[in-house]
């Protein structure tokens, strides 16, 4: 019997926020960094696609871990104040503090894997279809729109507004990436 990579308490806490954040981050990283190369047939290298995807993974793991850990520790500090605990940070130094670290790590791993996947998707398409530079960009924008519609539905908002907003933001990044010519 193989042992799972993460303990059960981390696996059952799959969170929507890090996954959505990671997908949006990965797709927008790819759009911002590689649009010029994709449009001009220069994204034909799987190595470039993987480098950008790993960059998206690294930035997501770092940013999400720090942000989530700060949020959870702040919640523990505030709870300690509300409970009138005399020692500052008393809850943060307990098992709850260790749990906050593990939850932040689990969220960071989820976000980084989603970011890697979100970045690799349009870039791998660009490698597979170098003559159709618009196709990976259009599919990435479509994926952002689909993600926006799902978010809108989950939040009992207007899915069309969310879809248009995310696709519009992606379009701005496509234009910015084409102008800046980063990769």
N, C-alpha and C positions, 0 to 999 in steps of 0.2 A: 504494500500500500504506500503510495507516494504522499509525502507531507505537503500540504498547501503552502504557498509562498508567504501568505499573511495569516495571522491568527484569525479565528472565527469572528472575534469582536470587531476586527477591522474590515473583514469582508462584508459583514451585514450592515455596515454603516456607509454603503455607497451613497454618495451625496450628489444631488443634482448640480449644485453650484460649481464644484470643481470640474465636473464633466463639461458643463456648458461653457464655463470660463476657458477651459483648455481647448475645446473645439473652436471657439471664436478666436482665441489667441493664436492657435496654430494656423487657421485659415488666413487671418489678417496678417500674420507674420509672413506667410508665403506670398500673399498678394502685395504687401508692401516691399518686400525684399527682392522678389524675382519677377515682377510683372514685365519689366523692360526686357529681360532675358527671354521670358516666355514668348512675348510678342515678336521678338526678333530671332527666334529659333535657337537662342543660345542656351536654353535650359535643357539641352540634349544630354546632359551629364547626370547620371544617377548619383554620382558623387556629390554634385552640388545640391541635388534634392535632399540627400541624406544629411549633408552638413547643415542646411537650413532647418530641416526637421529636428535634428539634434540640438540646434541652437534654440529652437522653440521649446523643446523639452526642457532644456537647462534653465531657460528664463522662467518657464512656468513653475518648475519644481521649487526654485528659489523664491520667487515672488509669492506663490501661494502658501508655501510653508511659513514664511515670515509673517505674512498678513493674517493667516489663520491662527497661528500661534499667539500673535499679539492680541487678536480678538478673544481667543479663549482665555488667555491669562488675564486680560482686562476684565472679563466677566467674573473670573474667580476673585480678583481683587475687589470688585464692586460687591460681590456677594459677601465677602468677608467684612466689608464696611457695614453692609446692611444687617449682618448678624452681630454687629458690635464686637467683633473679635479684637482683642487688644494688640496682638502682634500683626503688623502690616504684612500682608502676603501669606498669612497662615494657611489658607486653603491652597494657595499655589504651590506650597512645598509638600503637600500631602500626595496621596495617591491620585487625587484629582488633577494635580499639576502634571504628573507623569501621563495620565490619561489625555490631557490636553496636548501634550507633545506627540503622543501616538496618533491622536485624531488629526492633528496638523500634518503629520507625516503621511497618513493615509490619504488625506485630501490632496496633498502635494503630488503623491504618486498618481492618483486618478487624473488630476489636472495635467500632469506632464505627459502621461500616455495619450490622453485626448488631444493635447496640443501637438504632440508628435504626429499622430494620425491625421489631424486636421491640416497640418502643414504638408505632410507627405502626399496626401490625396491629390491636390491640384498639380504638385510638382511631378509626381509619377506620371500623371496624365500628359503633362507637357513633354516628358521624356519619351513616352510611348507614341505620342502624336505630334512630333515637332513641327509639321507643316500646318497644323491647325492650332496656332497659338491662342486663338480666341476661345477654343473649346474648354481648356482647363480653367480659364478665367470665368467663363460663363457658368460652368458647373460649380465652381467655388462660390460664385454669387448666388446661384440657385440653392446650394447647400446652406448658405447663410440665411436666405429667405425661408427655407424649410425650417431651419432651426428657430428663426423668428416666429414663424407660425405656430410651432410647437410651444414656444415660450408663451406666446399670447394666449393660446388655449389653456395652458397649465395655470396661468395667472388670472383666468377669467377676463382677459382683456380682449382687444380686437386683434385676432391673428393676422389680418391683412395689414394693419398698421405696424405691427411688430415685424412682419416679413419685409415690408417696404423699408422700414427703418434700418434693419440689418443689411439688406441688399444695398441701400443707398450709402451706408457707411463703408461697405465693401467696395462700392464703386469709387468712392473718394480715395480709398487706398490704392485701387488699381490705377487711377489717374496719377496719384502721388508717386506710386512706384514706377510708373512709366516715365515721369518727369525726372525723378531723382536718379534713376539708373544705378541702383545700389549693387545688384549682383548680375 
